[in-house]
């Protein structure tokens, strides 16, 4: 069962009160439940129980506790194509002079959904999401014009194998009416809302609400998943990687997507065949994940970059965009 980590010092004083107050430890069963909910946030308690070998009652208690303590949120995430952001680009920047002014310019750009100062071949990386290749080319032109940027190396994503904040199922073209959008907004707020609650909210019968939700999920419009609250469970280490591979890059990316710690993986074209990210609670876990990746016979080259300071990370949660600006690691 998850449990708050002890940390109060005598007399009620705490070395880092906010951090210690929030930190939660997941045991092996909790971790297995989280992985299952990341795959299907609306999985029944019985299906989850069958997967982890506990009773339905015990699993329900654990899932509710995970949510109540803030370790996870279960939400619906839209396909990037539905949001007009189907094309993904990873941009690595060489910079002459201070990095911070370049980062500040990137943060202001609407198409930039992630940017960070890094340790590696390039001091700055950015992720952009745009509607098509023409928009990607236009965005790249503007990024190259930023004072201090001397080179921009681009990886154009082809297929997203894993993305915590977007559905990665193939998007099937379907018509979406206002009632569908109301259901989508409900699922973005609470991915495990019952069909009865969804029906009451949008004014449909329970059967009709269920039919619409299943249709939206099957079409890839929305994916209900568990988002881990990194600050709550102590996930502090992040690393990016680029791979070149032998053979089928899509098959390799699919395998990477199943690894614990891999938070993002995409195939594409450019300096790498695959670009991805790893998150973990400590350096040891990061190293173990990277070693697992390197052991794959399909991997012919591995490059990594450490995220020194994430300046912008935007997702679309709760029906709108928001921007998180974390503090640099290590103060």
C-alpha positions as CSV (number, residue, x, y, z in Angstrom):
1,X,0.0,0.0,0.0
2,X,1.3,3.5,-0.6
3,X,2.3,5.4,2.5
4,X,3.5,8.9,3.2
5,X,7.2,9.0,3.8
6,X,8.1,10.0,7.4
7,X,10.2,13.2,7.7
8,X,9.1,15.5,10.5
9,X,11.9,16.4,12.9
10,X,11.4,16.8,16.7
11,X,9.5,19.9,17.7
12,X,7.4,19.9,14.5
13,X,10.2,21.4,12.4
14,X,10.8,19.9,9.0
15,X,13.9,20.1,6.8
16,X,11.8,20.5,3.7
17,X,8.2,20.6,4.8
18,X,6.4,20.9,1.5
19,X,8.5,18.2,-0.1
20,X,8.2,15.7,2.8
21,X,4.5,16.4,3.3
22,X,3.8,15.3,-0.3
23,X,6.2,12.4,-0.8
24,X,4.5,9.0,-1.2
25,X,6.1,5.6,-1.5
26,X,4.6,3.1,-3.9
27,X,5.0,-0.6,-3.2
28,X,5.2,-3.3,-6.0
29,X,1.4,-3.8,-6.1
30,X,0.7,-0.1,-6.3
31,X,3.2,0.2,-9.1
32,X,1.6,-2.7,-11.0
33,X,-1.8,-1.0,-10.6
34,X,-0.5,2.3,-11.9
35,X,1.0,0.6,-15.0
36,X,-2.4,-1.1,-15.6
37,X,-4.2,2.2,-15.2
38,X,-1.8,4.0,-17.6
39,X,-2.8,1.4,-20.2
40,X,-6.6,1.7,-19.5
41,X,-7.7,4.2,-16.9
42,X,-11.3,2.8,-17.1
43,X,-10.3,-0.8,-16.4
44,X,-12.8,-2.4,-14.0
45,X,-11.7,-3.2,-10.5
46,X,-12.2,-6.9,-11.3
47,X,-9.9,-6.7,-14.3
48,X,-7.3,-4.9,-12.2
49,X,-7.7,-7.5,-9.4
50,X,-7.1,-10.3,-11.9
51,X,-3.9,-8.6,-13.1
52,X,-2.3,-8.1,-9.6
53,X,-3.7,-11.1,-7.8
54,X,-5.7,-9.4,-5.1
55,X,-9.4,-9.2,-4.3
56,X,-11.6,-6.7,-6.0
57,X,-12.3,-5.0,-2.7
58,X,-8.5,-4.7,-1.9
59,X,-7.8,-3.3,-5.4
60,X,-10.6,-0.7,-5.2
61,X,-9.3,0.5,-1.9
62,X,-5.8,0.8,-3.3
63,X,-6.9,2.7,-6.4
64,X,-9.0,5.1,-4.4
65,X,-6.1,5.7,-2.0
66,X,-3.7,6.4,-4.9
67,X,-6.1,9.0,-6.1
68,X,-7.0,10.5,-2.7
69,X,-3.3,10.9,-1.7
70,X,-2.5,12.6,-5.0
71,X,-0.1,10.0,-6.2
72,X,-2.0,9.7,-9.5
73,X,-4.8,11.4,-11.4
74,X,-6.9,9.5,-13.9
75,X,-7.8,11.7,-16.8
76,X,-8.8,11.6,-20.4
77,X,-6.1,12.8,-22.8
78,X,-6.9,13.8,-26.4
79,X,-5.1,12.7,-29.5
80,X,-2.8,15.5,-30.7
81,X,-4.4,15.4,-34.1
82,X,-7.8,16.3,-32.5
83,X,-6.1,19.4,-31.1
84,X,-4.6,20.4,-34.4
85,X,-1.1,19.4,-33.2
86,X,-0.5,16.1,-35.1
87,X,3.1,16.8,-36.2
88,X,5.8,16.5,-33.6
89,X,9.3,18.0,-33.9
90,X,12.2,17.6,-31.5
91,X,14.6,20.5,-32.0
92,X,18.2,20.5,-30.6
93,X,19.9,23.9,-30.5
94,X,23.5,25.1,-30.5
95,X,23.8,28.5,-28.8
96,X,26.4,31.2,-28.8
97,X,26.5,33.0,-25.5
98,X,24.1,32.7,-22.6
99,X,21.3,30.1,-22.8
100,X,18.7,31.7,-20.7
101,X,17.6,34.4,-23.3
102,X,17.1,31.7,-25.9
103,X,15.0,29.6,-23.4
104,X,12.9,32.7,-22.6
105,X,12.1,33.3,-26.3
106,X,11.1,29.6,-26.7
107,X,8.8,29.7,-23.7
108,X,6.8,32.5,-25.4
109,X,6.2,30.5,-28.5
110,X,2.8,28.8,-28.7
111,X,4.0,25.8,-30.7
112,X,6.7,25.0,-28.2
113,X,5.2,22.6,-25.7
114,X,8.5,21.7,-24.0
115,X,11.8,23.3,-23.6
116,X,14.8,22.7,-21.3
117,X,18.4,23.6,-20.7
118,X,20.4,20.4,-21.1
119,X,23.8,18.8,-20.6
120,X,24.9,17.1,-23.7
121,X,25.9,17.9,-27.3
122,X,23.3,20.7,-27.4
123,X,22.6,23.1,-24.5
124,X,18.9,23.6,-25.4
125,X,16.2,21.2,-26.6
126,X,12.6,22.0,-27.5
127,X,9.5,20.0,-28.6
128,X,7.0,21.6,-30.9
129,X,3.5,20.4,-31.9
130,X,2.0,21.8,-35.1
131,X,-0.7,21.0,-37.5
132,X,1.4,20.0,-40.6
133,X,4.9,20.0,-42.1
134,X,4.5,23.5,-43.5
135,X,3.8,24.8,-40.0
136,X,6.8,22.9,-38.7
137,X,9.0,24.5,-41.3
138,X,7.6,27.9,-40.5
139,X,8.2,27.3,-36.8
140,X,11.7,26.2,-37.4
141,X,12.4,29.4,-39.4
142,X,11.3,31.5,-36.4
143,X,13.4,29.5,-33.9
144,X,16.5,29.9,-36.0
145,X,16.0,33.7,-35.9
146,X,16.2,33.8,-32.1
147,X,19.3,35.8,-31.1
148,X,22.0,33.4,-29.9
149,X,20.9,30.4,-31.9
150,X,23.6,29.3,-34.3
151,X,22.3,25.8,-35.4
152,X,19.0,23.9,-35.1
153,X,19.0,20.1,-35.6
154,X,15.5,18.7,-36.2
155,X,14.0,15.3,-35.6
156,X,10.6,15.1,-37.4
157,X,8.4,12.6,-35.5
158,X,6.6,10.0,-37.6
159,X,4.8,7.7,-35.0
160,X,4.4,8.4,-31.3
161,X,4.7,5.1,-29.5
162,X,4.3,6.5,-26.0
163,X,3.2,9.9,-24.7
164,X,1.8,10.4,-21.2
165,X,-0.2,13.4,-22.3
166,X,-1.7,12.4,-25.6
167,X,-3.5,9.4,-27.0
168,X,-1.2,7.4,-29.3
169,X,-3.8,5.1,-30.8
170,X,-4.3,5.6,-34.6
171,X,-6.9,8.3,-35.0
172,X,-9.9,7.2,-36.9
173,X,-12.0,9.9,-38.6
174,X,-15.4,10.2,-36.9
175,X,-17.9,13.0,-36.5
176,X,-17.9,14.6,-33.0
177,X,-21.0,16.5,-31.9
178,X,-21.5,18.8,-28.9
179,X,-22.6,16.0,-26.7
180,X,-19.4,14.1,-27.5
181,X,-17.3,17.1,-26.5
182,X,-19.2,17.4,-23.3
183,X,-18.3,13.8,-22.5
184,X,-14.7,14.5,-23.4
185,X,-14.5,17.4,-21.0
186,X,-16.0,15.2,-18.3
187,X,-13.4,12.5,-18.9
188,X,-10.6,15.1,-18.9
189,X,-11.7,16.1,-15.4
190,X,-12.3,12.5,-14.1
191,X,-11.3,9.6,-16.3
192,X,-13.1,7.1,-14.1
193,X,-16.4,8.9,-13.8
194,X,-19.2,6.3,-13.9
195,X,-21.4,6.0,-17.0
196,X,-24.3,6.9,-14.7
197,X,-22.6,10.1,-13.6
198,X,-21.6,10.9,-17.2
199,X,-25.2,10.3,-18.4
200,X,-26.6,12.6,-15.8
201,X,-24.1,15.4,-16.6
202,X,-24.7,15.4,-20.3
203,X,-28.4,14.5,-20.3
204,X,-28.3,11.1,-21.9
205,X,-29.3,7.6,-20.9
206,X,-26.6,5.5,-19.3
207,X,-26.5,3.2,-22.3
208,X,-26.2,6.1,-24.7
209,X,-23.4,7.7,-22.7
210,X,-21.5,4.4,-22.6
211,X,-21.9,3.9,-26.3
212,X,-20.5,7.4,-27.1
213,X,-17.5,7.0,-24.7
214,X,-16.6,3.6,-26.1
215,X,-16.8,5.0,-29.6
216,X,-14.6,8.0,-28.8
217,X,-12.0,5.7,-27.1
218,X,-12.0,3.1,-29.9
219,X,-11.6,5.9,-32.5
220,X,-8.4,7.1,-30.7
221,X,-10.0,10.5,-30.0
222,X,-9.4,10.2,-26.2
223,X,-7.4,7.8,-24.0
224,X,-8.1,7.5,-20.3
225,X,-4.9,7.0,-18.4
226,X,-3.2,7.5,-15.0
227,X,-0.9,10.5,-14.7
228,X,1.7,10.1,-12.0
229,X,2.1,13.2,-9.9
230,X,5.9,13.3,-9.9
231,X,6.3,15.6,-6.9
232,X,4.1,13.3,-4.9
233,X,6.0,10.1,-5.5
234,X,9.5,11.6,-5.6
235,X,10.2,11.3,-9.4
236,X,12.9,13.9,-9.8
237,X,15.3,12.5,-12.4
238,X,14.7,13.1,-16.1
239,X,16.8,12.2,-19.1
240,X,16.3,12.5,-22.9
241,X,17.6,10.0,-25.4
242,X,18.1,9.6,-29.1
243,X,18.7,6.2,-30.8
244,X,19.8,4.9,-34.1
245,X,18.7,1.3,-34.8
246,X,19.0,-1.7,-37.0
247,X,15.8,-2.9,-38.6
248,X,12.3,-1.9,-37.6
249,X,12.3,1.3,-35.6
250,X,8.6,1.1,-34.9
251,X,9.0,-2.4,-33.3
252,X,11.8,-1.1,-31.2
253,X,9.9,1.9,-30.1
254,X,6.9,-0.3,-29.2
255,X,9.1,-2.3,-27.0
256,X,10.6,0.8,-25.3
257,X,7.1,2.0,-24.6
258,X,6.5,-0.9,-22.3
259,X,9.6,-0.3,-20.2
260,X,9.1,1.1,-16.7
261,X,10.5,4.7,-16.6
262,X,10.1,5.4,-20.4
263,X,7.7,8.4,-20.5
264,X,7.9,9.2,-24.2
265,X,9.0,7.5,-27.4
266,X,8.7,8.5,-31.0
267,X,10.0,7.2,-34.3
268,X,10.9,9.7,-37.0
269,X,13.5,11.1,-39.4
270,X,16.7,13.1,-38.7
271,X,19.8,12.5,-36.6
272,X,18.0,9.7,-34.8
273,X,15.6,6.9,-35.6
274,X,13.9,7.2,-32.2
275,X,13.7,10.1,-29.6
276,X,12.4,9.5,-26.1
277,X,12.5,10.3,-22.4
278,X,13.1,8.5,-19.1
279,X,11.8,9.6,-15.7
280,X,12.7,8.0,-12.4
281,X,13.0,8.6,-8.6
282,X,16.8,8.4,-8.7
283,X,19.9,8.0,-10.8
284,X,20.2,4.3,-10.3
285,X,16.8,3.7,-11.8
286,X,17.7,6.0,-14.8
287,X,20.9,4.0,-15.4
288,X,19.1,0.7,-15.2
289,X,16.5,1.8,-17.8
290,X,19.3,3.1,-20.1
291,X,21.2,-0.2,-19.7
292,X,18.1,-2.1,-20.7
293,X,17.7,0.1,-23.8
294,X,21.4,-0.3,-24.7
295,X,21.2,-4.1,-24.3
296,X,18.7,-4.3,-27.2
297,X,20.4,-5.9,-30.2
298,X,18.4,-3.5,-32.4
299,X,20.1,-0.4,-30.9
300,X,23.2,0.6,-32.8
301,X,23.8,4.1,-31.2
302,X,22.6,5.8,-28.0
303,X,22.9,9.5,-27.2
304,X,21.6,11.0,-24.0
305,X,21.0,14.5,-22.6
306,X,20.3,15.5,-19.0
307,X,17.6,18.0,-18.3
308,X,19.3,20.6,-16.1
309,X,16.3,22.9,-16.0
310,X,12.9,22.5,-17.6
311,X,11.6,25.9,-18.5
312,X,8.2,24.9,-20.1
313,X,6.1,21.8,-20.1
314,X,2.6,22.2,-21.4
315,X,-0.1,19.6,-21.5
316,X,-3.8,19.8,-22.2
317,X,-5.5,18.7,-19.1
318,X,-8.9,19.6,-17.7
319,X,-10.0,20.8,-21.1
320,X,-7.4,23.5,-21.5
321,X,-3.7,24.2,-21.9
322,X,-1.6,25.0,-18.9
323,X,2.1,25.6,-18.5
324,X,4.2,24.2,-15.6
325,X,7.5,25.9,-14.9
326,X,9.5,23.6,-12.6
327,X,12.5,24.8,-10.7
328,X,16.0,23.7,-11.9
329,X,17.1,20.4,-10.3
330,X,19.7,20.9,-7.6
331,X,18.6,24.4,-6.8
